[in-house]
């Protein structure tokens, strides 16, 4: 694969992660999906490979790689399994990203070495029952009294939040509301095990069945004032800025699913025979494959360009939104066409295309629905 954005190190990383995914993830992906089982063992193996701290400097325990390395890793993991890809993507972009970008030096020194060790993950607590596309619909409150934040509320659909690996969460809370109803939003760090902080795993999901998605409940959770992440009142801005980077990793998930579904369909088209020849030799199928390959190529170039802008300190929010929109919509289209090529075989659990078809569906919803992403793009035009 030749690209002006890729170096020798990127190619080496891709091979390393792809080999790992084929060797360690593929053999157990179907079983974990069927059992809806989050695998601590597999997650820690990904951690040992360095995938839970790729873009964090070595000084804080990370791998010191660039953001494109993270994008490639997520892409390659999702090529095999979206559940494991969600663990890597959410931890790196949404979990430790805000701590590294906005934390005090003390917070970074205390948390990042633990969170890049490969033994723990961190969550991003934004979504609530009434706070989704409207991020300012937050109802969770945090009142500062006697040097402590007292937090009450619930968060929903939070990745990496309930397993034994979850070390805590960054929560968006209302920290003040004036008489005119104007609210101040701040972000507060809450570690797992804090009194009053409980979690419930969300089960029976259609997608990411082997991923950890949870509900968080705060009942008079008490944490020190120093657990404030960034400046008071800057919580909403920090969370939305984090989503800009997060959209790149979601785009990478879409690209990975598209590539995985395409690879499976291409292979099948060469093996499946009808009317005396492989179905890939029929124009109806070969044209589908041509369109799938073209959209994947366009998606990859768009995503890598947006990531390059971020790495080189150029504005990238619009391009990240475009990449997220295009890559995730491509995943939907390619997965659907892969099902069509496989026919009835793709409708049975255990077929990897069936899993790609289910797992990709969250990507047009999470971290900004396709409709909200179009709004973000249109406002920047």
Secondary structure, 3 states (H helix, E strand, C coil): CCCCCCCHHHHHHHHHHHHHHHHHHHHHHHHHHHHCCCCHHHHHHHHHCCCCCCCCCHHHCCCCCCHHHHHHHHHHHHCCCHHHHHHHHHHHHHHHHHHHHHCCHHHHHHHHHHHCCCCCEEEEECCECCECCCHHHCCCEEEEECCEEEEEEEEEEEECCCCCCEEEEEEEEEEEECCCCCEEEEEEEEECCCCCEEEEECCCCCCCCCCCEEEEEEEEEEEEHHHEECCCCCHHHHHHHHHHHHHHHHHHHHHHHHHHHHHHHHHHHHHCEECCEEHHHCHHHHHHHHHHHHHHHHHHHHHHHHHHHHHCCCCCHHHHHHHHHHHHHHHHHHHHHHHHHHHHHHHCCCCHHHHHHHHHHHHHCCCCCHHHHHHHHHHCC
